[in-house]
Amino acid sequence: MAASASAPPTARSLKRIVAASLIGTTIEWYDFFLYGSAAALVFPKLFFPESDPLVGTLLSFLTYAVGFAARPLGALVFGHYGDRLGRKKLLVLSLLLMGGATFAIGLLPTHATVGAAAPVLLTVLRLVQGFALGGEWGGAVLLVSEHGDAKRRGFWASWPQTGAPAGQLLATGVLSALTALLSDSAFGTWGWRIPFLLSGVLVIVGLWIRLSVDESPVFKAALAQAEARKGAAAAAEKMPLVAVLRHHWRDVLIAMGARMAENISYYVITAFILVYATTAAELSKQTALNAVLIASAIHFAVIPVWGALSDRFGRKPIYLIGAVGVGLWMFPFFALIDSRSFGSLLLAVTVGLIFHGAMYAPQAAFFSEMFATRMRYSGASIGAQFSSVAAGAPAPLIATALLENYHSSTLISLYVIAAALVTVLAVLCAKETRLRDLENIEAAPEPDTSTAVAADARTA
């Protein structure tokens, strides 16, 4: 295969590719998480002022969940064209969409100005954010995975994953600084807009870096091979989505199951905690933000470590450590927050995010290694993003509703534990993919286009 003959990327070029993916994902997650923090802290009063506090928070988190509902559509569209046109072009488009929507949120009129139109406009922009993020993740991790070699793929591919805690760190840091510098009145009137408007500057930086990297050599070789097959058989390839659902449906289900504990635990630990800590535990917004801020920095640091460990011991063992760990941690997590001290709150969030990192770090390489090259963007994106509708989207809503109805964290803990059990089962059903060579997945010759995708699926 042509990809095998291509020269491997130099250490310098690989680091540049990793940096481009990391900075881009950091910006996109900054935009996405900024909304989540604002949904917990300021949007209830600005866009749903006629509701009581917890109902207003529920409505605010409902617009937050809408972004997750749009992610599967983004995964389908970006996955299809990413498998047809390349990873790089679609990554540029996702960054523009996300940054534009976030910047526009910073300019939105509130309920006091335009009434019911305000939450409607907010919801539309949240849909655009979700659509963009649904296409971002798959392209970012594939661009790195397909440039590196199998021996250190888990480590290198984990770096785009650090974009999530980096984005959380940036979003929480900006909000924390503003709440510390501004009065509650000033922050609620105009200060909350500043972090959203900053997205415009960040997008310009991200575009400059992303446009400087090359397309994945594995994808270019697979595209050339596909064109040769198409020319020889005078027939078109099947759509990547059709091929994925026909030949990789088991891998898609495994990826969806693997995401349940990872996704649910993350949004309970980083988004819902802002509600729980400030209401049930009666801590200040600043205290809760500072705890998430410090824990996110530690989360950022441990993700590459977990990624490197997955190269040594396998994707499955590390993933299982995270799933089991986060399930066992939930009851101590809330007990520590209920003690109402900053140290206990910080310990609760930090340990939770360390266990989360054990799932999130190997996820990029793990999912990439499940699918053949010409359907990899679609397969990885569908598996990752469709699960977000059932996992991350309703997690803050469910947790807030349970708190409002039962005034206890017990059922919230059981909810996360149930998700952890689903993830453990899914990962146990998966095959270990650690040593898979992405370049050779499609190396076998194919007799005709009707069996081309099936051959890819068998060798994948």
C-alpha positions as CSV (number, residue, x, y, z in Angstrom):
1,M,0.0,0.0,0.0
2,A,1.2,3.5,-0.7
3,A,0.9,4.6,2.9
4,S,3.4,2.0,3.9
5,A,5.9,3.5,1.6
6,S,5.4,7.0,2.7
7,A,8.0,8.5,4.9
8,P,7.0,8.7,8.6
9,P,6.6,12.2,10.0
10,T,9.6,13.7,11.7
11,A,9.4,14.3,15.5
12,R,9.2,18.1,14.7
13,S,6.3,17.7,12.2
14,L,4.5,15.3,14.5
15,K,4.7,17.8,17.4
16,R,3.4,20.6,15.1
17,I,0.4,18.3,14.1
18,V,-0.2,17.5,17.8
19,A,0.0,21.2,18.7
20,A,-2.5,22.1,15.9
21,S,-5.0,19.5,17.1
22,L,-4.5,20.5,20.7
23,I,-4.9,24.2,20.2
24,G,-8.0,23.7,18.0
25,T,-9.7,21.3,20.4
26,T,-8.8,23.6,23.3
27,I,-10.6,26.5,21.6
28,E,-13.6,24.5,20.7
29,W,-13.9,23.0,24.2
30,Y,-13.4,26.4,25.7
31,D,-16.4,27.6,23.7
32,F,-18.5,24.6,24.7
33,F,-17.6,24.5,28.4
34,L,-18.0,28.3,28.7
35,Y,-21.6,27.8,27.9
36,G,-21.9,25.1,30.5
37,S,-20.5,27.2,33.3
38,A,-22.6,30.2,32.2
39,A,-25.7,27.9,32.2
40,A,-25.1,27.1,35.8
41,L,-24.1,30.6,37.0
42,V,-25.7,33.4,35.0
43,F,-28.1,32.2,32.2
44,P,-31.0,31.3,34.6
45,K,-31.4,34.9,35.6
46,L,-30.6,36.5,32.2
47,F,-32.7,34.3,30.0
48,F,-35.2,32.6,32.3
49,P,-35.9,35.2,35.0
50,E,-39.5,34.4,35.6
51,S,-38.7,30.9,37.0
52,D,-37.7,30.0,40.5
53,P,-33.9,29.4,40.9
54,L,-33.7,25.6,40.4
55,V,-36.4,25.6,37.7
56,G,-34.4,28.4,35.9
57,T,-31.3,26.3,36.2
58,L,-33.1,23.3,34.7
59,L,-34.3,25.4,31.8
60,S,-30.8,26.8,31.4
61,F,-29.3,23.2,31.3
62,L,-32.0,22.3,28.8
63,T,-30.5,24.7,26.3
64,Y,-27.1,23.3,27.3
65,A,-28.4,19.8,26.4
66,V,-29.6,21.0,23.0
67,G,-25.9,21.3,22.0
68,F,-25.5,17.6,22.6
69,A,-28.5,16.8,20.5
70,A,-26.9,18.5,17.6
71,R,-23.6,16.6,18.0
72,P,-24.7,13.4,16.2
73,L,-25.8,15.4,13.2
74,G,-22.4,17.1,13.2
75,A,-20.8,13.6,13.5
76,L,-22.7,12.4,10.5
77,V,-22.1,15.4,8.2
78,F,-18.4,16.0,9.2
79,G,-17.7,12.2,9.3
80,H,-19.1,11.7,5.7
81,Y,-17.2,14.6,4.2
82,G,-14.1,14.0,6.4
83,D,-13.9,10.5,5.0
84,R,-14.4,11.8,1.4
85,L,-12.5,15.1,1.4
86,G,-10.0,14.8,4.3
87,R,-9.6,15.6,7.9
88,K,-8.0,19.1,7.6
89,K,-10.7,20.9,5.6
90,L,-13.4,19.8,8.0
91,L,-11.4,20.8,11.1
92,V,-11.1,24.3,9.7
93,L,-14.8,24.5,9.1
94,S,-15.7,23.2,12.6
95,L,-13.5,25.8,14.2
96,L,-15.1,28.6,12.3
97,L,-18.6,27.5,13.2
98,M,-17.9,27.0,16.8
99,G,-16.1,30.3,17.2
100,G,-18.7,32.3,15.3
101,A,-21.5,30.9,17.4
102,T,-19.7,31.6,20.7
103,F,-18.9,35.1,19.7
104,A,-22.5,35.7,18.7
105,I,-23.7,34.5,22.2
106,G,-21.6,37.3,23.7
107,L,-23.7,39.8,21.6
108,L,-27.1,38.4,22.5
109,P,-29.8,40.5,24.0
110,T,-31.2,39.1,27.2
111,H,-34.8,38.4,28.3
112,A,-35.1,41.9,29.8
113,T,-34.5,43.4,26.3
114,V,-36.3,41.1,23.8
115,G,-38.4,38.8,26.0
116,A,-38.9,35.2,24.8
117,A,-36.8,35.7,21.7
118,A,-33.7,35.7,23.9
119,P,-33.8,32.1,24.9
120,V,-34.8,31.1,21.4
121,L,-31.7,32.8,19.9
122,L,-29.6,31.3,22.6
123,T,-30.8,27.8,21.7
124,V,-30.1,28.3,18.0
125,L,-26.5,29.3,18.7
126,R,-26.2,26.4,21.1
127,L,-27.3,24.1,18.2
128,V,-24.5,25.5,16.0
129,Q,-22.0,24.9,18.8
130,G,-23.1,21.3,19.2
131,F,-23.0,20.6,15.4
132,A,-19.5,22.0,15.2
133,L,-18.2,20.0,18.1
134,G,-19.8,16.8,16.8
135,G,-17.5,17.0,13.8
136,E,-14.4,18.4,15.6
137,W,-13.4,15.5,17.9
138,G,-13.1,12.8,15.2
139,G,-11.0,14.9,12.9
140,A,-8.7,16.2,15.6
141,V,-7.8,12.8,17.0
142,L,-7.6,11.1,13.6
143,L,-5.2,13.7,12.3
144,V,-2.8,12.8,15.1
145,S,-3.5,9.0,15.1
146,E,-2.9,8.7,11.4
147,H,0.4,10.6,11.5
148,G,2.0,8.6,14.3
149,D,3.1,4.9,14.7
150,A,1.4,2.2,16.7
151,K,4.0,2.1,19.5
152,R,3.3,5.5,20.9
153,R,-0.1,6.2,19.3
154,G,-1.9,6.2,22.7
155,F,0.4,8.9,24.0
156,W,0.3,11.2,21.0
157,A,-3.4,10.8,20.4
158,S,-4.1,11.6,24.0
159,W,-2.8,15.2,23.5
160,P,-5.9,16.4,21.5
161,Q,-7.9,14.9,24.4
162,T,-6.2,17.4,26.8
163,G,-8.0,20.0,24.8
164,A,-11.1,19.2,27.0
165,P,-9.5,20.0,30.4
166,A,-7.5,22.8,28.7
167,G,-10.7,24.4,27.4
168,Q,-12.3,23.8,30.8
169,L,-9.3,25.4,32.5
170,L,-9.4,28.4,30.2
171,A,-13.2,28.9,30.4
172,T,-13.3,28.4,34.2
173,G,-10.2,30.6,34.6
174,V,-11.7,33.5,32.7
175,L,-15.0,33.2,34.6
176,S,-13.2,32.9,37.9
177,A,-11.1,36.0,37.2
178,L,-14.1,38.0,36.2
179,T,-16.2,37.0,39.2
180,A,-13.3,38.0,41.4
181,L,-12.7,41.3,39.8
182,L,-16.2,42.4,39.1
183,S,-19.2,42.9,41.4
184,D,-22.1,40.5,41.0
185,S,-24.1,43.3,39.4
186,A,-21.4,44.2,36.9
187,F,-20.8,40.5,36.0
188,G,-24.5,39.8,35.5
189,T,-25.0,43.0,33.5
190,W,-22.0,42.9,31.0
191,G,-19.1,41.0,32.5
192,W,-20.4,37.6,31.4
193,R,-20.1,38.6,27.8
194,I,-16.3,39.1,27.8
195,P,-15.4,35.4,27.8
196,F,-17.7,34.7,24.8
197,L,-16.3,37.7,22.8
198,L,-12.7,36.5,23.5
199,S,-13.6,33.5,21.3
200,G,-13.2,35.6,18.2
201,V,-9.5,36.2,19.0
202,L,-8.9,32.6,19.9
203,V,-10.4,31.4,16.6
204,I,-8.0,33.5,14.6
205,V,-5.0,31.9,16.4
206,G,-6.5,28.5,15.9
207,L,-7.1,28.9,12.2
208,W,-3.5,30.2,11.6
209,I,-2.1,27.1,13.3
210,R,-4.5,24.6,11.7
211,L,-4.0,25.8,8.2
212,S,-0.2,25.2,8.6
213,V,-0.4,21.4,8.9
214,D,-0.6,18.7,6.2
215,E,-3.4,16.2,5.6
216,S,-3.0,12.7,7.1
217,P,-0.7,10.5,4.9
218,V,-2.8,7.4,5.8
219,F,-5.9,9.1,4.5
220,K,-4.2,10.4,1.3
221,A,-2.9,6.9,0.5
222,A,-6.4,5.3,1.2
223,L,-8.0,7.9,-1.0
224,A,-5.6,7.2,-3.8
225,Q,-6.3,3.4,-3.5
226,A,-10.0,4.0,-3.4
227,E,-9.8,6.1,-6.6
228,A,-7.8,3.4,-8.3
229,R,-10.5,0.8,-7.3
230,K,-13.3,3.1,-8.5
231,G,-11.6,3.7,-11.8
232,A,-10.9,0.0,-12.4
233,A,-14.5,-1.1,-11.5
234,A,-16.2,2.0,-13.0
235,A,-18.4,2.2,-9.9
236,A,-18.6,4.5,-6.9
237,E,-17.8,3.6,-3.4
238,K,-20.5,3.2,-0.8
239,M,-21.1,6.1,1.5
240,P,-18.9,5.9,4.6
241,L,-21.9,6.1,6.9
242,V,-23.5,3.1,5.1
243,A,-20.3,1.1,5.3
244,V,-19.9,1.9,9.0
245,L,-23.4,0.9,9.9
246,R,-23.2,-2.3,7.8
247,H,-19.8,-3.6,8.7
248,H,-18.8,-1.8,11.9
249,W,-22.1,-1.7,13.9
250,R,-20.6,-3.7,16.7
251,D,-17.7,-1.3,17.1
252,V,-20.1,1.7,17.1
253,L,-22.1,0.1,19.9
254,I,-18.9,-0.6,21.9
255,A,-17.7,3.0,21.4
256,M,-21.1,4.3,22.5
257,G,-21.1,2.1,25.6
258,A,-17.5,3.1,26.5
259,R,-18.5,6.7,26.4
260,M,-21.4,6.4,28.9
261,A,-19.4,6.6,32.2
262,E,-16.8,8.9,30.7
263,N,-19.3,11.4,29.5
264,I,-21.8,11.3,32.4
265,S,-19.1,11.5,35.1
266,Y,-17.4,14.4,33.4
267,Y,-20.4,16.7,33.3
268,V,-21.5,15.7,36.8
269,I,-18.0,16.5,38.1
270,T,-17.5,19.8,36.2
271,A,-20.9,21.3,35.4
272,F,-23.4,20.0,37.9
273,I,-20.9,20.5,40.7
274,L,-21.4,24.3,40.2
275,V,-25.0,23.8,41.1
276,Y,-24.6,21.3,43.9
277,A,-21.7,23.2,45.6
278,T,-23.5,26.5,45.6
279,T,-26.9,25.2,46.7
280,A,-26.8,22.0,48.7
281,A,-23.3,22.7,50.1
282,E,-23.8,26.5,50.3
283,L,-20.4,27.3,49.0
284,S,-19.6,30.4,47.0
285,K,-19.4,30.5,43.2
286,Q,-15.8,31.5,43.5
287,T,-14.9,28.6,45.7
288,A,-16.6,26.1,43.3
289,L,-14.9,27.7,40.2
290,N,-11.5,27.6,41.9
291,A,-11.8,23.9,42.7
292,V,-12.7,23.1,39.1
293,L,-9.9,25.3,37.9
294,I,-7.2,23.6,39.9
295,A,-8.6,20.1,39.2
296,S,-8.7,20.8,35.5
297,A,-5.0,21.6,35.5
298,I,-4.2,18.3,37.1
299,H,-6.6,16.6,34.7
300,F,-4.6,18.1,31.8
301,A,-1.4,16.8,33.2
302,V,-2.5,13.2,33.8
303,I,-4.2,12.5,30.4
304,P,-0.9,12.1,28.5
305,V,0.4,9.8,31.3
306,W,-2.7,7.6,31.0
307,G,-2.2,7.6,27.2
308,A,1.4,6.4,27.6
309,L,0.3,3.7,30.0
310,S,-2.3,2.5,27.4
311,D,0.6,2.1,24.9
312,R,2.4,-0.1,27.5
313,F,-0.5,-2.1,29.0
314,G,-3.3,-1.8,26.4
315,R,-6.3,0.4,25.9
316,K,-8.7,-1.9,27.7
317,P,-7.0,-2.2,31.1
318,I,-6.5,1.6,31.4
319,Y,-10.1,2.3,30.3
320,L,-11.4,-0.2,32.9
321,I,-9.4,1.4,35.7
322,G,-11.1,4.7,34.9
323,A,-14.7,3.3,34.6
324,V,-14.4,1.2,37.8
325,G,-12.7,4.1,39.7
326,V,-15.2,6.7,38.8
327,G,-18.1,4.5,39.9
328,L,-16.5,3.7,43.2
329,W,-15.7,7.4,43.8
330,M,-19.2,8.8,43.5
331,F,-20.3,8.3,47.1
332,P,-17.0,9.7,48.6
333,F,-17.3,12.5,46.0
334,F,-20.5,14.0,47.3
335,A,-19.6,13.2,51.0
336,L,-16.5,15.4,50.6
337,I,-18.4,18.2,49.0
338,D,-21.0,18.0,51.9
339,S,-18.2,18.7,54.3
340,R,-18.2,22.3,53.0
341,S,-14.5,22.9,52.9
342,F,-12.5,24.0,49.9
343,G,-9.8,21.3,50.5
344,S,-12.5,18.5,50.5
345,L,-14.2,20.0,47.4
346,L,-10.9,20.1,45.6
347,L,-10.0,16.5,46.5
348,A,-13.4,15.3,45.3
349,V,-13.1,17.0,41.9
350,T,-9.5,16.1,41.4
351,V,-9.7,12.4,42.1
352,G,-12.9,12.2,40.0
353,L,-11.1,13.8,37.0
354,I,-8.0,11.6,37.4
355,F,-10.3,8.5,37.0
356,H,-12.0,10.2,34.1
357,G,-8.7,10.8,32.5
358,A,-8.0,7.1,32.5
359,M,-11.0,6.6,30.2
360,Y,-10.6,9.8,28.2
361,A,-6.8,9.4,27.4
362,P,-6.9,6.1,25.5
363,Q,-10.2,6.8,23.9
364,A,-8.8,8.6,20.9
365,A,-6.4,5.8,19.9
366,F,-8.9,3.1,20.9
367,F,-11.7,4.4,18.8
368,S,-9.4,5.3,15.8
369,E,-8.1,1.7,15.8
370,M,-11.6,0.2,15.5
371,F,-12.3,1.4,12.0
372,A,-10.9,1.2,8.5
373,T,-9.4,4.4,7.1
374,R,-12.1,5.3,4.6
375,M,-14.8,5.1,7.2
376,R,-12.7,6.0,10.3
377,Y,-13.9,9.6,10.6
378,S,-17.6,8.5,10.3
379,G,-17.2,5.5,12.6
380,A,-15.2,7.2,15.4
381,S,-17.5,10.3,15.3
382,I,-20.7,8.4,15.3
383,G,-19.6,6.1,18.2
384,A,-18.4,9.1,20.2
385,Q,-21.2,11.6,19.5
386,F,-24.3,9.6,19.4
387,S,-23.7,8.4,22.9
388,S,-23.5,12.0,24.0
389,V,-27.2,12.4,23.5
390,A,-27.9,9.8,26.1
391,A,-24.9,10.5,28.3
392,G,-23.5,14.0,28.6
393,A,-26.6,15.9,27.3
394,P,-29.0,14.9,30.1
395,A,-26.4,14.4,32.8
396,P,-26.7,17.9,34.4
397,L,-30.5,17.9,33.9
398,I,-30.9,14.5,35.5
399,A,-28.6,15.3,38.4
400,T,-30.4,18.7,39.0
401,A,-33.8,17.1,38.8
402,L,-32.8,14.4,41.3
403,L,-31.4,17.0,43.6
404,E,-34.6,19.1,43.4
405,N,-37.0,16.2,44.0
406,Y,-35.1,14.1,46.6
407,H,-32.7,16.7,48.2
408,S,-30.0,14.1,48.3
409,S,-27.0,13.0,46.3
410,T,-27.6,9.3,46.7
411,L,-29.6,8.8,43.5
412,I,-27.1,10.9,41.6
413,S,-24.3,8.6,42.7
414,L,-26.3,5.6,41.7
415,Y,-26.9,7.2,38.3
416,V,-23.2,7.5,37.7
417,I,-22.5,4.0,39.0
418,A,-25.0,2.6,36.5
419,A,-23.2,4.4,33.7
420,A,-19.9,2.9,34.9
421,L,-21.4,-0.6,34.8
422,V,-22.5,-0.1,31.2
423,T,-19.0,1.2,30.2
424,V,-17.3,-1.8,31.9
425,L,-19.5,-4.2,30.0
426,A,-18.8,-2.4,26.7
427,V,-15.0,-2.4,27.1
428,L,-14.9,-6.0,28.2
429,C,-16.7,-6.9,24.9
430,A,-14.1,-4.9,22.8
431,K,-11.0,-6.3,21.3
432,E,-7.6,-5.0,22.3
433,T,-6.4,-2.6,19.5
434,R,-3.1,-1.4,20.9
435,L,-0.7,-2.8,18.3
436,R,-2.9,-2.3,15.2
437,D,-1.2,-0.7,12.2
438,L,-3.6,1.9,10.7
439,E,-1.7,1.9,7.4
440,N,-2.2,-1.8,6.8
441,I,-5.9,-2.0,7.7
442,E,-6.9,-1.8,4.0
443,A,-3.9,-3.5,2.5
444,A,-5.7,-6.6,1.3
445,P,-6.7,-6.5,-2.4
446,E,-10.4,-6.3,-3.1
447,P,-12.1,-8.1,-6.0
448,D,-14.7,-5.5,-6.7
449,T,-16.5,-2.5,-5.2
450,S,-19.4,-4.6,-3.9
451,T,-17.0,-6.4,-1.5
452,A,-14.5,-3.5,-1.0
453,V,-16.0,-2.3,2.2
454,A,-16.6,-5.7,3.6
455,A,-12.9,-6.6,3.1
456,D,-11.9,-3.4,4.9
457,A,-14.2,-4.2,7.8
458,R,-12.8,-7.8,8.2
459,T,-9.2,-6.6,8.3
460,A,-10.1,-3.7,10.6
